Amino acid sequence: MSTFPPTLWASTDISFKRTTNGCEAFHRKLNGLFYHSHPSIFELVDRLEEFVFETSFKMREGPARPPKANERRKQAWLESIIANYQAETVTTEQFRKRFVRHLCQTPPCKETLILIFKYVNKAVF
């Protein structure tokens, strides 16, 4: 048993656009600030100051644009499929087929692939 189990840090909420949670998004952004694995303390401070400036600027811009109608429909569809699976009203096989059908109709996106791995692998293993 690990000190930090996945239930503590991994989110199954599908409203996140790029990662499964805010911690992963921050870590990805932080890793992208540096060109090598061991920056000097001066470079670290400079990059963190830039990061704080950019973040505060984005926060002042206000909320992001509302999702388009097509994105809202896809989001609602995915939420209904997951809700049915969690309520055990569909079998694992039906759940997989619906996701595969979704992948064939639309280009696979990172969010959909994350959902497939989270829910289907839980059912298989």
Backbone as a ProteinNet text record, in pm:
[ID]
protein_1_A
[PRIMARY]
MSTFPPTLWASTDISFKRTTNGCEAFHRKLNGLFYHSHPSIFELVDRLEEFVFETSFKMREGPARPPKANERRKQAWLESIIANYQAETVTTEQFRKRFVRHLCQTPPCKETLILIFKYVNKAVF
[TERTIARY]
85.3	0	88.9	63.4	146.4	100.8	189.9	158.8	52.2	58.6	-36.7	-112.2	-222.5	-296.1	-358.8	-384.7	-443	-574.2	-651.5	-777.8	-754.3	-635	-602.2	-564.8	-490.4	-437.8	-494.3	-555.7	-608.7	-757.9	-797.4	-938	-1004.4	-1127.7	-1203.7	-1301.8	-1292	-1379.8	-1341	-1436.9	-1403.6	-1412.5	-1432.1	-1440.3	-1302.5	-1195.9	-1061.7	-1027.3	-968.7	-943.5	-815.4	-707.8	-580.5	-523.7	-548.4	-495.8	-604.5	-571	-671.7	-686.9	-593.2	-612	-513.6	-535.1	-454.3	-308.6	-280.4	-140.6	-61.7	-121.8	-53.2	-32.1	-129.4	-116	-2.5	5.4	113	248.4	258.5	385.2	428.3	333.6	364.8	417.1	350.3	391.7	529.2	551	679.2	792.6	770.5	872.8	903.4	803.1	822.9	900.4	918.9	990.3	1141.3	1192.7	1337.7	1385.3	1508.4	1565.8	1653.8	1684.7	1762.2	1712.9	1751.9	1693.2	1745.3	1860.7	1917.4	1952.2	1851.1	1879.8	1948.1	2018.8	2080.6	1970.7	2003.7	1905.4	1856.7	1946	1909.2	1807.7	1833.1	1739.5	1604.8	1607.7	1485.2	1401.4	1464.9	1392.7	1338.1	1420.1	1374.2	1251.8	1258.6	1147.8	1021.7	1038.7	922.2	858.1	940.4	885.4	805.9	859.6	787.7	655.5	660.9	541.4	434	473.8	379.3	319.6	403.1	354.3	251.6	285.2	193.9	62.4	72.1	-47.6	-137.2	-77.1	-158.7	-221.5	-149.9	-204.4	-324.9	-312.7	-423.7	-543.6	-518.1	-628	-703.1	-630.4	-694.4	-776.5	-745.9	-820.5	-964.5	-990.8	-1126.5	-1142.9	-1265.1	-1288.6	-1262.2	-1232.4	-1208.4	-1339.4	-1328	-1447.4	-1537	-1667.1	-1757.3	-1739.2	-1759.3	-1741.8	-1845.8	-1807	-1898	-2005.8	-2112.6	-2226.2	-2182.5	-2096.5	-2049.1	-1969.7	-1885.6	-1808.6	-1900.6	-2005.6	-2101.2	-2176.1	-2213.1	-2282.2	-2191.1	-2065.7	-1971.4	-1950.5	-1936.6	-1917.1	-2037.3	-2158	-2279.4	-2289	-2252.8	-2257.2	-2159.3	-2036.9	-1937.8	-1982	-2038.1	-2085.7	-2196.4	-2286	-2394.9	-2342	-2245.8	-2186.7	-2119	-2042.5	-1971.9	-2070.2	-2174	-2274.9	-2344.6	-2377	-2439	-2345.9	-2218.8	-2122.3	-2106.5	-2096.6	-2081.4	-2206.5	-2323.2	-2448.3	-2471.9	-2381.6	-2386.8	-2512.7	-2559.3	-2673.6	-2628.1	-2498.5	-2441.6	-2327.3	-2303.4	-2192.5	-2061.9	-1952.7	-1821.3	-1808	-1860.2	-1852.7	-1932.6	-2052.1	-2132	-2060.6	-1999.5	-1924.7	-1810.2	-1735.4	-1623.1	-1672.2	-1779.8	-1831	-1873.2	-1935.3	-1977.9	-1857.9	-1753.6	-1634.4	-1566.9	-1560.3	-1498.7	-1578.7	-1711.1	-1794.7	-1767.1	-1751.3	-1719.8	-1584.4	-1485.8	-1352.8	-1355.5	-1439.2	-1447	-1518.2	-1611.8	-1686.8	-1609.2	-1525.5	-1450	-1303.1	-1214	-1072.4	-1046	-966.3	-940.6	-868.4	-917.4	-852.6	-794.4	-705.9	-637.7	-736.3	-837	-933.4	-1008.7	-1048.6	-1122	-1034.4	-909.8	-819.2	-794.7	-781.5	-763.3	-884.5	-1003.4	-1125.1	-1131.8	-1095.7	-1099.3	-1007.2	-884	-789.5	-835	-892.6	-935.6	-1048.3	-1149.8	-1268.9	-1261.5	-1212.5	-1208.4	-1104.5	-987.4	-885.3	-927.9	-1004.6	-1056.1	-1145.8	-1223.6	-1317	-1246	-1136.4	-1066.1	-978.3	-909.3	-811.5	-864.2
-118.4	0	123.5	213.9	333.2	441	536.1	646.9	737.5	756	842.5	761	697.2	614.6	699.9	639.4	714.2	784.1	730.2	796.2	933.4	955.6	1084.1	1188.9	1147.6	1246.7	1236.6	1126.8	1111.6	1140.9	1227.9	1266.1	1195.4	1151.8	1091.1	1190.4	1314	1418	1447.3	1442.9	1462.8	1607.8	1697.1	1837.6	1899.2	1829.5	1881.3	1865.8	1968.4	1966.1	1892	1912.1	1858	1748.7	1753.2	1651.2	1606.2	1509.4	1458.5	1545.7	1632.8	1724.2	1840.8	1936.5	2058.3	2034.4	1936.7	1907.9	1862.8	1777.1	1731	1846.5	1934.1	2049.2	2139.7	2164.3	2247.8	2181.9	2052.2	1981.3	1984.5	1966	1972	2110.1	2214	2351.5	2380.1	2335.5	2357.4	2288.5	2166.5	2095.6	2166.6	2229.7	2299.7	2429.8	2478.4	2604.5	2590.4	2469.1	2449.2	2366.7	2394.4	2325.2	2208.4	2196.4	2082.8	2045.2	1927.8	1874.2	1937.8	2004.8	2064.9	2212	2299.5	2441.7	2503.7	2612	2684.1	2751	2790.5	2855.4	2987	3056.1	3182.8	3160.9	3057.4	3025.1	2980.7	2902.7	2858.1	2977.1	3070.9	3188.1	3271.8	3292.9	3371	3307.1	3176.2	3106.3	3107.5	3090.4	3093.6	3232.1	3337	3472.8	3493.8	3444.9	3454.8	3378.4	3261	3177.9	3248.1	3308.2	3380.9	3498.8	3571.2	3684.6	3639.6	3534.8	3484.8	3436.5	3365.2	3311.9	3423.4	3522.5	3632.8	3712.2	3724.9	3793.5	3717.7	3585.5	3504.3	3510.9	3515.7	3522.6	3654.5	3762.5	3892.7	3901.6	3817.5	3819	3774.4	3699.4	3651.7	3507.2	3457.6	3316.4	3286.3	3160.4	3115.8	3120.1	3112.7	3115.8	2997.2	3015.1	2902.1	2796.2	2670.4	2565.3	2577.2	2535.8	2538.3	2431.4	2444	2351.3	2207.3	2187.2	2052.6	1994.3	2076.5	2030.5	1997.2	2076.6	2049.8	1918.6	1892.4	1766.3	1646.6	1656	1546.3	1523.9	1633	1624.5	1556.4	1596.1	1536.6	1388.5	1354.7	1215.1	1131.7	1179.9	1106.2	1091.7	1197.1	1190.7	1087.1	1078.4	980.4	838	814.9	681.4	640.3	730.1	699.6	679.9	762.3	747.7	612.5	570.4	438.5	326.7	340.8	237.6	234	350.5	355.5	304.2	327.6	278.4	131.2	74.1	-66.7	-99	-3.3	-28.1	-79.2	-72.8	-130.2	-222.1	-321.4	-413.1	-348.8	-409.2	-359.8	-364.9	-470.5	-484.3	-374.6	-344.3	-235.8	-102.4	-82	40.9	56.2	-51.3	-48.1	-18.3	-84.8	-64.7	79.5	141.2	280.8	374.3	346	429.6	409	285	258.9	328	321.4	389.6	540.1	595.3	738.1	768.8	683	705.7	697.1	609.7	596.5	715.6	776.9	889.6	1020	1033.1	1156.5	1122.3	1213	1186.2	1167.8	1067.4	1046.8	1166.1	1211	1319.3	1264.2	1337.7	1292.5	1264.6	1350	1333	1201.5	1167.2	1043.5	923.1	927.7	816.2	798.1	906.8	898.6	831.4	870	810.1	660.9	622.8	480.7	402.4	448.5	376.3	371.1	478.8	481.2	383.2	384.6	306.2	163.7	145	10.9	-74.3	-19.6	-98	-134.5	-49	-84.8	-207.2	-213.1	-323.7	-453.1	-442	-560.4	-620.5	-535.9	-587.3	-591.3
0	0	0	-87.9	-98.4	-0.7	24.2	113.6	53.8	-76.9	-145.6	-250.7	-213.7	-309.2	-419.8	-535.8	-647.6	-614.1	-521.2	-486.3	-425.8	-372.8	-312.4	-417	-521	-615.1	-756.2	-793.8	-929.6	-929.2	-1016.4	-1024.3	-1140.7	-1121.9	-1230.9	-1290.8	-1250.5	-1303.1	-1447.2	-1538.9	-1679.4	-1721.7	-1628	-1664.9	-1686	-1645.8	-1668.3	-1815.4	-1873.4	-2016.6	-2055.1	-1982.9	-2028.7	-1939.8	-1813.9	-1724.3	-1629.7	-1545.6	-1453.3	-1331.1	-1303.7	-1190.7	-1197.1	-1109.1	-1108	-1075.4	-990.5	-955.2	-1077.4	-1158.1	-1278.5	-1376.4	-1387.5	-1477.1	-1431.9	-1301.7	-1249.4	-1273.7	-1249.7	-1268.4	-1414.5	-1506.4	-1649	-1686.2	-1635.8	-1664.9	-1604.9	-1481.5	-1414.9	-1490.5	-1535.2	-1612.3	-1743.6	-1801.8	-1927.8	-1915.4	-1793.8	-1773.9	-1788.5	-1775.7	-1771.2	-1889.9	-1929.8	-2044.8	-2003.7	-1876.9	-1827.6	-1688.8	-1641.9	-1519.1	-1391	-1394.9	-1273.5	-1297.1	-1297.3	-1320.2	-1198.7	-1222.3	-1110.4	-1028.6	-908.2	-821.1	-881.7	-952.4	-1015.5	-1128.2	-1207.8	-1315.5	-1257.3	-1150.6	-1085.2	-1038.9	-969.9	-919.1	-1034.6	-1138	-1253.8	-1319.7	-1341.9	-1408	-1321.2	-1190.5	-1102	-1099.1	-1102.3	-1107.6	-1236.6	-1348.8	-1476.1	-1469.7	-1408.6	-1396.3	-1313.7	-1202.7	-1117.1	-1193.6	-1268.3	-1346.1	-1450.1	-1526.3	-1629.7	-1569.4	-1458.3	-1393.9	-1342.1	-1277.8	-1226	-1340.8	-1452.4	-1569.3	-1624.3	-1636.2	-1686.1	-1592.8	-1463	-1366.7	-1379.7	-1411	-1426.7	-1554.3	-1653.2	-1779	-1761.3	-1658.7	-1634.6	-1676.1	-1672.4	-1704	-1850.8	-1877.1	-2014.4	-2092.2	-2222.3	-2306.7	-2272.9	-2285.2	-2259.6	-2368.4	-2333.3	-2434.4	-2545.2	-2664.7	-2779.1	-2760.7	-2836.5	-2824.6	-2849.6	-2948	-2979.1	-2861.9	-2799.9	-2684.5	-2567.9	-2547.6	-2439.1	-2462.4	-2588.3	-2619.7	-2593	-2636.4	-2612.3	-2463.1	-2389.5	-2244.6	-2179.1	-2218	-2160.9	-2196	-2320	-2361.7	-2280.1	-2264.2	-2185.4	-2040.5	-1984.5	-1846.2	-1831.3	-1930.5	-1920.8	-1931.5	-2019.6	-2033.5	-1903.3	-1844.9	-1720.6	-1605.9	-1600	-1494	-1504.6	-1626.4	-1645.4	-1600.7	-1632.9	-1593	-1441	-1378.7	-1233.4	-1162.2	-1219.9	-1161.5	-1194.7	-1272.2	-1313.3	-1392.9	-1472.3	-1560.6	-1696.7	-1723.5	-1845.3	-1805.6	-1888.9	-1862.4	-1907.3	-1866.4	-1907.9	-2059.5	-2119.4	-2264.6	-2335.1	-2286.2	-2344.7	-2328.9	-2214.2	-2188.1	-2287.8	-2308	-2403.9	-2544.9	-2585.5	-2721.6	-2744.5	-2645	-2659.9	-2672.6	-2595.9	-2608.8	-2743.4	-2789.2	-2919.9	-3029.1	-3020.5	-3119.9	-3118.1	-2998.6	-2986.4	-3049.9	-3027.1	-3084.6	-3236.4	-3291	-3436.6	-3500.2	-3428	-3482.6	-3474.8	-3373.5	-3354.6	-3339.5	-3375.5	-3353.9	-3204.4	-3166.9	-3024.5	-2963.7	-2850.3	-2779.1	-2649.4	-2590.9	-2470.1	-2357.3	-2341.3	-2233.3	-2246.7	-2368.9	-2390.9	-2361.7	-2405.9	-2380	-2231.1	-2158.1	-2012.8	-1949.5	-1993	-1938.3	-1966.7	-2087.7	-2122.3	-2030.4	-2015	-1931	-1786.2	-1736.3	-1596	-1569.3	-1653.3	-1624.7	-1677.4	-1797.5	-1853.9	-1782.3	-1753.9	-1685.3	-1544.3	-1477.6	-1344.9	-1355.5	-1461.9	-1477.3	-1515.8	-1589.3	-1637.2	-1528.8	-1453.6	-1356.5	-1217.3
[MASK]
+++++++++++++++++++++++++++++++++++++++++++++++++++++++++++++++++++++++++++++++++++++++++++++++++++++++++++++++++++++++++++++

